[in-house]
């Protein structure tokens, strides 16, 4: 579930959060009241762990793997992370 603004309870949108991710965890402004939010340090760690971890885990379970299979997995894992990560990211009032 997407995080809510603590002031006005407006929910962040997936688009807002993913845009923040792409722009190196750029702070998010609530679309309703304009309060500024910064990404939590732990969420940053989680984001990199998930991305690196899922590729690493795939590599382990599918060993021995061909280069093509690995590239295919990366092509699936990365978009899956991009899709899911905005739901997991947590922000705090700036
Ligand atoms: Zn708000």
PDB file of the backbone (N, CA, C, O) and the ligand in Angstrom, with CONECT records:
HET     ZN  A 101       1
ATOM      1  N   UNK A   1       0.844  -1.206   0.000  1.00  0.00           N
ATOM      2  CA  UNK A   1       0.000   0.000   0.000  1.00  0.00           C
ATOM      3  C   UNK A   1       0.875   1.251   0.000  1.00  0.00           C
ATOM      4  O   UNK A   1       1.866   1.334   0.726  1.00  0.00           O
ATOM      5  N   UNK A   2       0.498   2.198  -0.809  1.00  0.00           N
ATOM      6  CA  UNK A   2       1.286   3.422  -0.920  1.00  0.00           C
ATOM      7  C   UNK A   2       1.160   4.253   0.363  1.00  0.00           C
ATOM      8  O   UNK A   2       0.113   4.277   1.010  1.00  0.00           O
ATOM      9  N   UNK A   3       2.240   4.919   0.702  1.00  0.00           N
ATOM     10  CA  UNK A   3       2.270   5.736   1.917  1.00  0.00           C
ATOM     11  C   UNK A   3       1.337   6.938   1.813  1.00  0.00           C
ATOM     12  O   UNK A   3       1.088   7.463   0.727  1.00  0.00           O
ATOM     13  N   UNK A   4       0.821   7.365   2.983  1.00  0.00           N
ATOM     14  CA  UNK A   4      -0.061   8.529   3.021  1.00  0.00           C
ATOM     15  C   UNK A   4       0.680   9.729   3.604  1.00  0.00           C
ATOM     16  O   UNK A   4       1.634   9.578   4.367  1.00  0.00           O
ATOM     17  N   UNK A   5       0.228  10.909   3.233  1.00  0.00           N
ATOM     18  CA  UNK A   5       0.744  12.136   3.841  1.00  0.00           C
ATOM     19  C   UNK A   5       0.269  12.162   5.294  1.00  0.00           C
ATOM     20  O   UNK A   5      -0.913  11.947   5.562  1.00  0.00           O
ATOM     21  N   UNK A   6       1.192  12.427   6.242  1.00  0.00           N
ATOM     22  CA  UNK A   6       0.796  12.420   7.659  1.00  0.00           C
ATOM     23  C   UNK A   6      -0.057  13.636   8.008  1.00  0.00           C
ATOM     24  O   UNK A   6      -0.778  13.614   9.005  1.00  0.00           O
ATOM     25  N   UNK A   7       0.013  14.682   7.212  1.00  0.00           N
ATOM     26  CA  UNK A   7      -0.752  15.897   7.480  1.00  0.00           C
ATOM     27  C   UNK A   7      -2.187  15.777   6.957  1.00  0.00           C
ATOM     28  O   UNK A   7      -3.149  15.952   7.703  1.00  0.00           O
ATOM     29  N   UNK A   8      -2.310  15.473   5.655  1.00  0.00           N
ATOM     30  CA  UNK A   8      -3.655  15.514   5.048  1.00  0.00           C
ATOM     31  C   UNK A   8      -4.149  14.137   4.612  1.00  0.00           C
ATOM     32  O   UNK A   8      -5.262  14.018   4.101  1.00  0.00           O
ATOM     33  N   UNK A   9      -3.348  13.108   4.804  1.00  0.00           N
ATOM     34  CA  UNK A   9      -3.723  11.726   4.481  1.00  0.00           C
ATOM     35  C   UNK A   9      -3.935  11.455   3.000  1.00  0.00           C
ATOM     36  O   UNK A   9      -4.524  10.437   2.636  1.00  0.00           O
ATOM     37  N   UNK A  10      -3.468  12.341   2.155  1.00  0.00           N
ATOM     38  CA  UNK A  10      -3.513  12.067   0.719  1.00  0.00           C
ATOM     39  C   UNK A  10      -2.472  10.986   0.443  1.00  0.00           C
ATOM     40  O   UNK A  10      -1.375  11.008   1.003  1.00  0.00           O
ATOM     41  N   UNK A  11      -2.828  10.046  -0.423  1.00  0.00           N
ATOM     42  CA  UNK A  11      -1.900   8.967  -0.716  1.00  0.00           C
ATOM     43  C   UNK A  11      -0.918   9.396  -1.807  1.00  0.00           C
ATOM     44  O   UNK A  11      -1.294  10.051  -2.779  1.00  0.00           O
ATOM     45  N   UNK A  12       0.344   9.012  -1.624  1.00  0.00           N
ATOM     46  CA  UNK A  12       1.309   9.245  -2.699  1.00  0.00           C
ATOM     47  C   UNK A  12       0.905   8.368  -3.871  1.00  0.00           C
ATOM     48  O   UNK A  12       0.301   7.312  -3.681  1.00  0.00           O
ATOM     49  N   UNK A  13       1.234   8.797  -5.079  1.00  0.00           N
ATOM     50  CA  UNK A  13       0.938   7.968  -6.238  1.00  0.00           C
ATOM     51  C   UNK A  13       2.180   7.160  -6.613  1.00  0.00           C
ATOM     52  O   UNK A  13       3.311   7.522  -6.288  1.00  0.00           O
ATOM     53  N   UNK A  14       1.925   6.063  -7.302  1.00  0.00           N
ATOM     54  CA  UNK A  14       3.018   5.203  -7.756  1.00  0.00           C
ATOM     55  C   UNK A  14       3.985   6.005  -8.624  1.00  0.00           C
ATOM     56  O   UNK A  14       5.205   5.871  -8.529  1.00  0.00           O
ATOM     57  N   UNK A  15       3.389   6.850  -9.481  1.00  0.00           N
ATOM     58  CA  UNK A  15       4.161   7.663 -10.406  1.00  0.00           C
ATOM     59  C   UNK A  15       5.092   8.635  -9.657  1.00  0.00           C
ATOM     60  O   UNK A  15       6.258   8.806 -10.013  1.00  0.00           O
ATOM     61  N   UNK A  16       4.540   9.256  -8.617  1.00  0.00           N
ATOM     62  CA  UNK A  16       5.321  10.191  -7.790  1.00  0.00           C
ATOM     63  C   UNK A  16       6.547   9.503  -7.192  1.00  0.00           C
ATOM     64  O   UNK A  16       7.667  10.008  -7.268  1.00  0.00           O
ATOM     65  N   UNK A  17       6.300   8.327  -6.591  1.00  0.00           N
ATOM     66  CA  UNK A  17       7.373   7.630  -5.891  1.00  0.00           C
ATOM     67  C   UNK A  17       8.394   7.075  -6.876  1.00  0.00           C
ATOM     68  O   UNK A  17       9.598   7.152  -6.631  1.00  0.00           O
ATOM     69  N   UNK A  18       7.917   6.507  -8.003  1.00  0.00           N
ATOM     70  CA  UNK A  18       8.884   5.945  -8.947  1.00  0.00           C
ATOM     71  C   UNK A  18       9.720   7.056  -9.570  1.00  0.00           C
ATOM     72  O   UNK A  18      10.903   6.865  -9.851  1.00  0.00           O
ATOM     73  N   UNK A  19       9.111   8.206  -9.784  1.00  0.00           N
ATOM     74  CA  UNK A  19       9.857   9.350 -10.312  1.00  0.00           C
ATOM     75  C   UNK A  19      10.948   9.761  -9.322  1.00  0.00           C
ATOM     76  O   UNK A  19      12.073  10.075  -9.710  1.00  0.00           O
ATOM     77  N   UNK A  20      10.590   9.753  -8.034  1.00  0.00           N
ATOM     78  CA  UNK A  20      11.563  10.080  -6.995  1.00  0.00           C
ATOM     79  C   UNK A  20      12.719   9.086  -7.003  1.00  0.00           C
ATOM     80  O   UNK A  20      13.873   9.463  -6.800  1.00  0.00           O
ATOM     81  N   UNK A  21      12.398   7.800  -7.240  1.00  0.00           N
ATOM     82  CA  UNK A  21      13.441   6.768  -7.295  1.00  0.00           C
ATOM     83  C   UNK A  21      14.403   7.027  -8.450  1.00  0.00           C
ATOM     84  O   UNK A  21      15.623   6.956  -8.297  1.00  0.00           O
ATOM     85  N   UNK A  22      13.818   7.331  -9.615  1.00  0.00           N
ATOM     86  CA  UNK A  22      14.634   7.558 -10.811  1.00  0.00           C
ATOM     87  C   UNK A  22      15.527   8.777 -10.660  1.00  0.00           C
ATOM     88  O   UNK A  22      16.629   8.822 -11.205  1.00  0.00           O
ATOM     89  N   UNK A  23      15.043   9.773  -9.912  1.00  0.00           N
ATOM     90  CA  UNK A  23      15.819  10.997  -9.742  1.00  0.00           C
ATOM     91  C   UNK A  23      16.667  10.921  -8.474  1.00  0.00           C
ATOM     92  O   UNK A  23      16.806  11.900  -7.741  1.00  0.00           O
ATOM     93  N   UNK A  24      17.230   9.736  -8.232  1.00  0.00           N
ATOM     94  CA  UNK A  24      18.133   9.522  -7.096  1.00  0.00           C
ATOM     95  C   UNK A  24      17.493   9.919  -5.765  1.00  0.00           C
ATOM     96  O   UNK A  24      18.070  10.697  -5.005  1.00  0.00           O
ATOM     97  N   UNK A  25      16.305   9.386  -5.485  1.00  0.00           N
ATOM     98  CA  UNK A  25      15.570   9.602  -4.244  1.00  0.00           C
ATOM     99  C   UNK A  25      15.268  11.083  -3.991  1.00  0.00           C
ATOM    100  O   UNK A  25      15.416  11.591  -2.879  1.00  0.00           O
ATOM    101  N   UNK A  26      14.852  11.735  -5.037  1.00  0.00           N
ATOM    102  CA  UNK A  26      14.467  13.139  -4.916  1.00  0.00           C
ATOM    103  C   UNK A  26      13.290  13.248  -3.933  1.00  0.00           C
ATOM    104  O   UNK A  26      12.393  12.405  -3.948  1.00  0.00           O
ATOM    105  N   UNK A  27      13.292  14.292  -3.072  1.00  0.00           N
ATOM    106  CA  UNK A  27      12.173  14.448  -2.134  1.00  0.00           C
ATOM    107  C   UNK A  27      10.826  14.574  -2.871  1.00  0.00           C
ATOM    108  O   UNK A  27      10.756  15.076  -3.993  1.00  0.00           O
ATOM    109  N   UNK A  28       9.774  14.107  -2.211  1.00  0.00           N
ATOM    110  CA  UNK A  28       8.428  14.146  -2.782  1.00  0.00           C
ATOM    111  C   UNK A  28       7.629  15.236  -2.076  1.00  0.00           C
ATOM    112  O   UNK A  28       7.692  15.377  -0.855  1.00  0.00           O
ATOM    113  N   UNK A  29       6.883  15.997  -2.854  1.00  0.00           N
ATOM    114  CA  UNK A  29       5.971  16.972  -2.259  1.00  0.00           C
ATOM    115  C   UNK A  29       4.559  16.397  -2.332  1.00  0.00           C
ATOM    116  O   UNK A  29       4.147  15.900  -3.381  1.00  0.00           O
ATOM    117  N   UNK A  30       3.818  16.461  -1.232  1.00  0.00           N
ATOM    118  CA  UNK A  30       2.439  15.979  -1.219  1.00  0.00           C
ATOM    119  C   UNK A  30       1.649  16.774  -2.260  1.00  0.00           C
ATOM    120  O   UNK A  30       1.722  18.002  -2.300  1.00  0.00           O
ATOM    121  N   UNK A  31       0.897  16.065  -3.100  1.00  0.00           N
ATOM    122  CA  UNK A  31       0.161  16.746  -4.169  1.00  0.00           C
ATOM    123  C   UNK A  31      -0.988  17.574  -3.602  1.00  0.00           C
ATOM    124  O   UNK A  31      -1.465  18.504  -4.252  1.00  0.00           O
ATOM    125  N   UNK A  32      -1.434  17.237  -2.390  1.00  0.00           N
ATOM    126  CA  UNK A  32      -2.575  17.920  -1.794  1.00  0.00           C
ATOM    127  C   UNK A  32      -2.172  19.141  -0.961  1.00  0.00           C
ATOM    128  O   UNK A  32      -2.708  20.233  -1.148  1.00  0.00           O
ATOM    129  N   UNK A  33      -1.207  18.941  -0.026  1.00  0.00           N
ATOM    130  CA  UNK A  33      -0.869  20.048   0.875  1.00  0.00           C
ATOM    131  C   UNK A  33       0.542  20.591   0.649  1.00  0.00           C
ATOM    132  O   UNK A  33       0.921  21.595   1.252  1.00  0.00           O
ATOM    133  N   UNK A  34       1.325  19.934  -0.218  1.00  0.00           N
ATOM    134  CA  UNK A  34       2.633  20.464  -0.553  1.00  0.00           C
ATOM    135  C   UNK A  34       3.743  20.181   0.442  1.00  0.00           C
ATOM    136  O   UNK A  34       4.865  20.658   0.268  1.00  0.00           O
ATOM    137  N   UNK A  35       3.444  19.403   1.496  1.00  0.00           N
ATOM    138  CA  UNK A  35       4.489  19.042   2.476  1.00  0.00           C
ATOM    139  C   UNK A  35       5.573  18.225   1.783  1.00  0.00           C
ATOM    140  O   UNK A  35       5.290  17.391   0.922  1.00  0.00           O
ATOM    141  N   UNK A  36       6.822  18.481   2.174  1.00  0.00           N
ATOM    142  CA  UNK A  36       7.942  17.811   1.531  1.00  0.00           C
ATOM    143  C   UNK A  36       8.366  16.563   2.326  1.00  0.00           C
ATOM    144  O   UNK A  36       8.479  16.592   3.552  1.00  0.00           O
ATOM    145  N   UNK A  37       8.591  15.484   1.594  1.00  0.00           N
ATOM    146  CA  UNK A  37       9.010  14.224   2.206  1.00  0.00           C
ATOM    147  C   UNK A  37      10.341  13.782   1.649  1.00  0.00           C
ATOM    148  O   UNK A  37      10.612  13.910   0.455  1.00  0.00           O
ATOM    149  N   UNK A  38      11.181  13.250   2.552  1.00  0.00           N
ATOM    150  CA  UNK A  38      12.461  12.693   2.122  1.00  0.00           C
ATOM    151  C   UNK A  38      12.428  11.190   2.325  1.00  0.00           C
ATOM    152  O   UNK A  38      11.784  10.694   3.249  1.00  0.00           O
ATOM    153  N   UNK A  39      13.122  10.468   1.460  1.00  0.00           N
ATOM    154  CA  UNK A  39      13.152   9.016   1.583  1.00  0.00           C
ATOM    155  C   UNK A  39      13.872   8.629   2.869  1.00  0.00           C
ATOM    156  O   UNK A  39      14.842   9.276   3.264  1.00  0.00           O
ATOM    157  N   UNK A  40      13.392   7.565   3.524  1.00  0.00           N
ATOM    158  CA  UNK A  40      14.059   7.066   4.716  1.00  0.00           C
ATOM    159  C   UNK A  40      15.319   6.329   4.307  1.00  0.00           C
ATOM    160  O   UNK A  40      15.378   5.665   3.272  1.00  0.00           O
ATOM    161  N   UNK A  41      16.326   6.470   5.160  1.00  0.00           N
ATOM    162  CA  UNK A  41      17.612   5.833   4.884  1.00  0.00           C
ATOM    163  C   UNK A  41      17.447   4.327   4.671  1.00  0.00           C
ATOM    164  O   UNK A  41      18.049   3.754   3.763  1.00  0.00           O
ATOM    165  N   UNK A  42      16.619   3.686   5.520  1.00  0.00           N
ATOM    166  CA  UNK A  42      16.425   2.235   5.430  1.00  0.00           C
ATOM    167  C   UNK A  42      15.779   1.832   4.103  1.00  0.00           C
ATOM    168  O   UNK A  42      16.069   0.762   3.570  1.00  0.00           O
ATOM    169  N   UNK A  43      14.901   2.690   3.571  1.00  0.00           N
ATOM    170  CA  UNK A  43      14.262   2.392   2.299  1.00  0.00           C
ATOM    171  C   UNK A  43      15.268   2.393   1.160  1.00  0.00           C
ATOM    172  O   UNK A  43      15.161   1.613   0.213  1.00  0.00           O
ATOM    173  N   UNK A  44      16.236   3.272   1.268  1.00  0.00           N
ATOM    174  CA  UNK A  44      17.320   3.321   0.285  1.00  0.00           C
ATOM    175  C   UNK A  44      18.089   2.013   0.278  1.00  0.00           C
ATOM    176  O   UNK A  44      18.376   1.446  -0.776  1.00  0.00           O
ATOM    177  N   UNK A  45      18.418   1.541   1.484  1.00  0.00           N
ATOM    178  CA  UNK A  45      19.146   0.277   1.644  1.00  0.00           C
ATOM    179  C   UNK A  45      18.298  -0.853   1.062  1.00  0.00           C
ATOM    180  O   UNK A  45      18.791  -1.693   0.309  1.00  0.00           O
ATOM    181  N   UNK A  46      17.020  -0.857   1.422  1.00  0.00           N
ATOM    182  CA  UNK A  46      16.105  -1.896   0.964  1.00  0.00           C
ATOM    183  C   UNK A  46      16.042  -1.934  -0.558  1.00  0.00           C
ATOM    184  O   UNK A  46      16.071  -3.008  -1.159  1.00  0.00           O
ATOM    185  N   UNK A  47      15.957  -0.765  -1.178  1.00  0.00           N
ATOM    186  CA  UNK A  47      15.861  -0.689  -2.630  1.00  0.00           C
ATOM    187  C   UNK A  47      17.075  -1.311  -3.297  1.00  0.00           C
ATOM    188  O   UNK A  47      16.939  -2.078  -4.250  1.00  0.00           O
ATOM    189  N   UNK A  48      18.271  -0.981  -2.797  1.00  0.00           N
ATOM    190  CA  UNK A  48      19.469  -1.541  -3.435  1.00  0.00           C
ATOM    191  C   UNK A  48      19.621  -3.023  -3.121  1.00  0.00           C
ATOM    192  O   UNK A  48      20.076  -3.800  -3.961  1.00  0.00           O
ATOM    193  N   UNK A  49      19.234  -3.417  -1.889  1.00  0.00           N
ATOM    194  CA  UNK A  49      19.317  -4.837  -1.523  1.00  0.00           C
ATOM    195  C   UNK A  49      18.403  -5.679  -2.395  1.00  0.00           C
ATOM    196  O   UNK A  49      18.789  -6.749  -2.865  1.00  0.00           O
ATOM    197  N   UNK A  50      17.171  -5.182  -2.610  1.00  0.00           N
ATOM    198  CA  UNK A  50      16.202  -5.927  -3.407  1.00  0.00           C
ATOM    199  C   UNK A  50      16.698  -6.133  -4.825  1.00  0.00           C
ATOM    200  O   UNK A  50      16.616  -7.230  -5.376  1.00  0.00           O
ATOM    201  N   UNK A  51      17.205  -5.078  -5.396  1.00  0.00           N
ATOM    202  CA  UNK A  51      17.648  -5.142  -6.784  1.00  0.00           C
ATOM    203  C   UNK A  51      18.855  -6.072  -6.938  1.00  0.00           C
ATOM    204  O   UNK A  51      18.854  -6.990  -7.759  1.00  0.00           O
ATOM    205  N   UNK A  52      19.877  -5.809  -6.130  1.00  0.00           N
ATOM    206  CA  UNK A  52      21.089  -6.631  -6.209  1.00  0.00           C
ATOM    207  C   UNK A  52      20.788  -8.039  -5.710  1.00  0.00           C
ATOM    208  O   UNK A  52      21.217  -9.025  -6.309  1.00  0.00           O
ATOM    209  N   UNK A  53      20.041  -8.122  -4.598  1.00  0.00           N
ATOM    210  CA  UNK A  53      19.731  -9.405  -3.978  1.00  0.00           C
ATOM    211  C   UNK A  53      18.936 -10.329  -4.872  1.00  0.00           C
ATOM    212  O   UNK A  53      19.222 -11.525  -4.927  1.00  0.00           O
ATOM    213  N   UNK A  54      17.935  -9.801  -5.583  1.00  0.00           N
ATOM    214  CA  UNK A  54      17.108 -10.675  -6.398  1.00  0.00           C
ATOM    215  C   UNK A  54      17.886 -11.209  -7.600  1.00  0.00           C
ATOM    216  O   UNK A  54      17.685 -12.347  -8.024  1.00  0.00           O
ATOM    217  N   UNK A  55      18.770 -10.382  -8.141  1.00  0.00           N
ATOM    218  CA  UNK A  55      19.602 -10.851  -9.264  1.00  0.00           C
ATOM    219  C   UNK A  55      20.585 -11.912  -8.761  1.00  0.00           C
ATOM    220  O   UNK A  55      20.812 -12.930  -9.414  1.00  0.00           O
ATOM    221  N   UNK A  56      21.158 -11.649  -7.588  1.00  0.00           N
ATOM    222  CA  UNK A  56      22.101 -12.582  -6.980  1.00  0.00           C
ATOM    223  C   UNK A  56      21.413 -13.904  -6.645  1.00  0.00           C
ATOM    224  O   UNK A  56      21.954 -14.976  -6.917  1.00  0.00           O
ATOM    225  N   UNK A  57      20.213 -13.824  -6.049  1.00  0.00           N
ATOM    226  CA  UNK A  57      19.458 -15.020  -5.676  1.00  0.00           C
ATOM    227  C   UNK A  57      19.106 -15.836  -6.911  1.00  0.00           C
ATOM    228  O   UNK A  57      19.209 -17.063  -6.905  1.00  0.00           O
ATOM    229  N   UNK A  58      18.693 -15.155  -7.960  1.00  0.00           N
ATOM    230  CA  UNK A  58      18.365 -15.859  -9.199  1.00  0.00           C
ATOM    231  C   UNK A  58      19.584 -16.601  -9.712  1.00  0.00           C
ATOM    232  O   UNK A  58      19.495 -17.751 -10.144  1.00  0.00           O
ATOM    233  N   UNK A  59      20.708 -15.935  -9.660  1.00  0.00           N
ATOM    234  CA  UNK A  59      21.969 -16.499 -10.114  1.00  0.00           C
ATOM    235  C   UNK A  59      22.304 -17.780  -9.347  1.00  0.00           C
ATOM    236  O   UNK A  59      22.801 -18.749  -9.922  1.00  0.00           O
ATOM    237  N   UNK A  60      22.024 -17.768  -8.039  1.00  0.00           N
ATOM    238  CA  UNK A  60      22.307 -18.923  -7.183  1.00  0.00           C
ATOM    239  C   UNK A  60      21.411 -20.106  -7.523  1.00  0.00           C
ATOM    240  O   UNK A  60      21.895 -21.217  -7.738  1.00  0.00           O
ATOM    241  N   UNK A  61      20.089 -19.863  -7.571  1.00  0.00           N
ATOM    242  CA  UNK A  61      19.157 -20.975  -7.761  1.00  0.00           C
ATOM    243  C   UNK A  61      19.229 -21.552  -9.168  1.00  0.00           C
ATOM    244  O   UNK A  61      18.897 -22.719  -9.379  1.00  0.00           O
ATOM    245  N   UNK A  62      19.657 -20.751 -10.121  1.00  0.00           N
ATOM    246  CA  UNK A  62      19.624 -21.233 -11.495  1.00  0.00           C
ATOM    247  C   UNK A  62      21.006 -21.646 -11.997  1.00  0.00           C
ATOM    248  O   UNK A  62      21.217 -21.819 -13.198  1.00  0.00           O
ATOM    249  N   UNK A  63      21.939 -21.801 -11.065  1.00  0.00           N
ATOM    250  CA  UNK A  63      23.282 -22.175 -11.456  1.00  0.00           C
ATOM    251  C   UNK A  63      23.327 -23.644 -11.878  1.00  0.00           C
ATOM    252  O   UNK A  63      22.712 -24.437 -11.165  1.00  0.00           O
ATOM    253  N   UNK A  64      23.973 -24.098 -12.937  1.00  0.00           N
ATOM    254  CA  UNK A  64      24.685 -23.250 -13.891  1.00  0.00           C
ATOM    255  C   UNK A  64      23.718 -22.630 -14.900  1.00  0.00           C
ATOM    256  O   UNK A  64      22.787 -23.282 -15.372  1.00  0.00           O
ATOM    257  N   UNK A  65      23.951 -21.398 -15.210  1.00  0.00           N
ATOM    258  CA  UNK A  65      23.022 -20.693 -16.076  1.00  0.00           C
ATOM    259  C   UNK A  65      23.749 -20.191 -17.321  1.00  0.00           C
ATOM    260  O   UNK A  65      24.953 -19.934 -17.297  1.00  0.00           O
ATOM    261  N   UNK A  66      23.010 -20.062 -18.380  1.00  0.00           N
ATOM    262  CA  UNK A  66      23.596 -19.505 -19.591  1.00  0.00           C
ATOM    263  C   UNK A  66      23.518 -17.985 -19.526  1.00  0.00           C
ATOM    264  O   UNK A  66      22.716 -17.421 -18.782  1.00  0.00           O
ATOM    265  N   UNK A  67      24.355 -17.343 -20.307  1.00  0.00           N
ATOM    266  CA  UNK A  67      24.354 -15.883 -20.340  1.00  0.00           C
ATOM    267  C   UNK A  67      22.988 -15.359 -20.779  1.00  0.00           C
ATOM    268  O   UNK A  67      22.492 -14.366 -20.248  1.00  0.00           O
ATOM    269  N   UNK A  68      22.386 -16.045 -21.764  1.00  0.00           N
ATOM    270  CA  UNK A  68      21.084 -15.607 -22.256  1.00  0.00           C
ATOM    271  C   UNK A  68      20.022 -15.665 -21.159  1.00  0.00           C
ATOM    272  O   UNK A  68      19.208 -14.751 -21.024  1.00  0.00           O
ATOM    273  N   UNK A  69      20.038 -16.754 -20.373  1.00  0.00           N
ATOM    274  CA  UNK A  69      19.068 -16.903 -19.289  1.00  0.00           C
ATOM    275  C   UNK A  69      19.275 -15.817 -18.245  1.00  0.00           C
ATOM    276  O   UNK A  69      18.316 -15.283 -17.687  1.00  0.00           O
ATOM    277  N   UNK A  70      20.538 -15.498 -17.988  1.00  0.00           N
ATOM    278  CA  UNK A  70      20.841 -14.471 -16.995  1.00  0.00           C
ATOM    279  C   UNK A  70      20.328 -13.105 -17.463  1.00  0.00           C
ATOM    280  O   UNK A  70      19.712 -12.365 -16.696  1.00  0.00           O
ATOM    281  N   UNK A  71      20.590 -12.788 -18.720  1.00  0.00           N
ATOM    282  CA  UNK A  71      20.142 -11.505 -19.276  1.00  0.00           C
ATOM    283  C   UNK A  71      18.618 -11.434 -19.251  1.00  0.00           C
ATOM    284  O   UNK A  71      18.043 -10.397 -18.921  1.00  0.00           O
ATOM    285  N   UNK A  72      17.970 -12.544 -19.600  1.00  0.00           N
ATOM    286  CA  UNK A  72      16.510 -12.603 -19.582  1.00  0.00           C
ATOM    287  C   UNK A  72      15.978 -12.347 -18.165  1.00  0.00           C
ATOM    288  O   UNK A  72      15.024 -11.593 -17.972  1.00  0.00           O
ATOM    289  N   UNK A  73      16.615 -12.990 -17.185  1.00  0.00           N
ATOM    290  CA  UNK A  73      16.194 -12.825 -15.796  1.00  0.00           C
ATOM    291  C   UNK A  73      16.352 -11.378 -15.352  1.00  0.00           C
ATOM    292  O   UNK A  73      15.479 -10.827 -14.681  1.00  0.00           O
ATOM    293  N   UNK A  74      17.466 -10.771 -15.727  1.00  0.00           N
ATOM    294  CA  UNK A  74      17.701  -9.372 -15.363  1.00  0.00           C
ATOM    295  C   UNK A  74      16.613  -8.495 -15.985  1.00  0.00           C
ATOM    296  O   UNK A  74      16.135  -7.539 -15.374  1.00  0.00           O
ATOM    297  N   UNK A  75      16.236  -8.846 -17.216  1.00  0.00           N
ATOM    298  CA  UNK A  75      15.205  -8.075 -17.912  1.00  0.00           C
ATOM    299  C   UNK A  75      13.833  -8.238 -17.258  1.00  0.00           C
ATOM    300  O   UNK A  75      12.957  -7.390 -17.423  1.00  0.00           O
ATOM    301  N   UNK A  76      13.652  -9.335 -16.514  1.00  0.00           N
ATOM    302  CA  UNK A  76      12.392  -9.546 -15.798  1.00  0.00           C
ATOM    303  C   UNK A  76      12.478  -8.956 -14.393  1.00  0.00           C
ATOM    304  O   UNK A  76      11.555  -8.290 -13.923  1.00  0.00           O
ATOM    305  N   UNK A  77      13.616  -9.217 -13.728  1.00  0.00           N
ATOM    306  CA  UNK A  77      13.785  -8.805 -12.333  1.00  0.00           C
ATOM    307  C   UNK A  77      13.804  -7.285 -12.183  1.00  0.00           C
ATOM    308  O   UNK A  77      13.177  -6.742 -11.274  1.00  0.00           O
ATOM    309  N   UNK A  78      14.511  -6.609 -13.062  1.00  0.00           N
ATOM    310  CA  UNK A  78      14.610  -5.151 -12.929  1.00  0.00           C
ATOM    311  C   UNK A  78      13.243  -4.468 -13.101  1.00  0.00           C
ATOM    312  O   UNK A  78      12.865  -3.655 -12.257  1.00  0.00           O
ATOM    313  N   UNK A  79      12.490  -4.778 -14.175  1.00  0.00           N
ATOM    314  CA  UNK A  79      11.154  -4.158 -14.261  1.00  0.00           C
ATOM    315  C   UNK A  79      10.243  -4.548 -13.100  1.00  0.00           C
ATOM    316  O   UNK A  79       9.439  -3.730 -12.652  1.00  0.00           O
ATOM    317  N   UNK A  80      10.353  -5.791 -12.600  1.00  0.00           N
ATOM    318  CA  UNK A  80       9.537  -6.220 -11.466  1.00  0.00           C
ATOM    319  C   UNK A  80       9.862  -5.380 -10.234  1.00  0.00           C
ATOM    320  O   UNK A  80       8.963  -4.978  -9.496  1.00  0.00           O
ATOM    321  N   UNK A  81      11.145  -5.119 -10.014  1.00  0.00           N
ATOM    322  CA  UNK A  81      11.561  -4.272  -8.895  1.00  0.00           C
ATOM    323  C   UNK A  81      11.046  -2.846  -9.059  1.00  0.00           C
ATOM    324  O   UNK A  81      10.585  -2.218  -8.106  1.00  0.00           O
ATOM    325  N   UNK A  82      11.135  -2.356 -10.280  1.00  0.00           N
ATOM    326  CA  UNK A  82      10.690  -0.988 -10.557  1.00  0.00           C
ATOM    327  C   UNK A  82       9.191  -0.862 -10.281  1.00  0.00           C
ATOM    328  O   UNK A  82       8.714   0.169  -9.806  1.00  0.00           O
ATOM    329  N   UNK A  83       8.462  -1.940 -10.593  1.00  0.00           N
ATOM    330  CA  UNK A  83       7.017  -1.955 -10.400  1.00  0.00           C
ATOM    331  C   UNK A  83       6.642  -1.990  -8.919  1.00  0.00           C
ATOM    332  O   UNK A  83       5.716  -1.306  -8.481  1.00  0.00           O
ATOM    333  N   UNK A  84       7.384  -2.805  -8.156  1.00  0.00           N
ATOM    334  CA  UNK A  84       7.025  -3.084  -6.766  1.00  0.00           C
ATOM    335  C   UNK A  84       7.635  -2.089  -5.773  1.00  0.00           C
ATOM    336  O   UNK A  84       7.024  -1.763  -4.755  1.00  0.00           O
ATOM    337  N   UNK A  85       8.840  -1.614  -6.078  1.00  0.00           N
ATOM    338  CA  UNK A  85       9.560  -0.754  -5.132  1.00  0.00           C
ATOM    339  C   UNK A  85       8.771   0.461  -4.618  1.00  0.00           C
ATOM    340  O   UNK A  85       8.810   0.741  -3.420  1.00  0.00           O
ATOM    341  N   UNK A  86       8.056   1.189  -5.491  1.00  0.00           N
ATOM    342  CA  UNK A  86       7.328   2.346  -4.963  1.00  0.00           C
ATOM    343  C   UNK A  86       6.364   2.006  -3.830  1.00  0.00           C
ATOM    344  O   UNK A  86       6.061   2.863  -2.999  1.00  0.00           O
ATOM    345  N   UNK A  87       5.875   0.751  -3.787  1.00  0.00           N
ATOM    346  CA  UNK A  87       4.977   0.341  -2.711  1.00  0.00           C
ATOM    347  C   UNK A  87       5.730   0.115  -1.401  1.00  0.00           C
ATOM    348  O   UNK A  87       5.141   0.172  -0.321  1.00  0.00           O
ATOM    349  N   UNK A  88       7.033  -0.142  -1.503  1.00  0.00           N
ATOM    350  CA  UNK A  88       7.817  -0.492  -0.319  1.00  0.00           C
ATOM    351  C   UNK A  88       8.572   0.702   0.260  1.00  0.00           C
ATOM    352  O   UNK A  88       8.968   0.700   1.425  1.00  0.00           O
ATOM    353  N   UNK A  89       8.761   1.715  -0.572  1.00  0.00           N
ATOM    354  CA  UNK A  89       9.537   2.864  -0.120  1.00  0.00           C
ATOM    355  C   UNK A  89       8.767   3.643   0.945  1.00  0.00           C
ATOM    356  O   UNK A  89       7.553   3.826   0.852  1.00  0.00           O
ATOM    357  N   UNK A  90       9.508   4.096   1.956  1.00  0.00           N
ATOM    358  CA  UNK A  90       8.897   4.902   3.011  1.00  0.00           C
ATOM    359  C   UNK A  90       9.608   6.256   3.101  1.00  0.00           C
ATOM    360  O   UNK A  90      10.833   6.351   3.016  1.00  0.00           O
ATOM    361  N   UNK A  91       8.792   7.294   3.277  1.00  0.00           N
ATOM    362  CA  UNK A  91       9.316   8.663   3.337  1.00  0.00           C
ATOM    363  C   UNK A  91       8.981   9.279   4.687  1.00  0.00           C
ATOM    364  O   UNK A  91       8.017   8.884   5.343  1.00  0.00           O
ATOM    365  N   UNK A  92       9.779  10.238   5.088  1.00  0.00           N
ATOM    366  CA  UNK A  92       9.502  10.976   6.326  1.00  0.00           C
ATOM    367  C   UNK A  92       9.461  12.463   5.998  1.00  0.00           C
ATOM    368  O   UNK A  92      10.041  12.924   5.015  1.00  0.00           O
ATOM    369  N   UNK A  93       8.751  13.201   6.862  1.00  0.00           N
ATOM    370  CA  UNK A  93       8.646  14.653   6.669  1.00  0.00           C
ATOM    371  C   UNK A  93      10.029  15.276   6.609  1.00  0.00           C
ATOM    372  O   UNK A  93      10.882  14.987   7.448  1.00  0.00           O
ATOM    373  N   UNK A  94      10.250  16.122   5.627  1.00  0.00           N
ATOM    374  CA  UNK A  94      11.567  16.757   5.465  1.00  0.00           C
ATOM    375  C   UNK A  94      11.706  17.904   6.471  1.00  0.00           C
ATOM    376  O   UNK A  94      12.738  18.573   6.506  1.00  0.00           O
TER     377      UNK A  94
HETATM  378 ZN    ZN A 101      -0.468  16.258   2.376  1.00  0.00          ZN
END
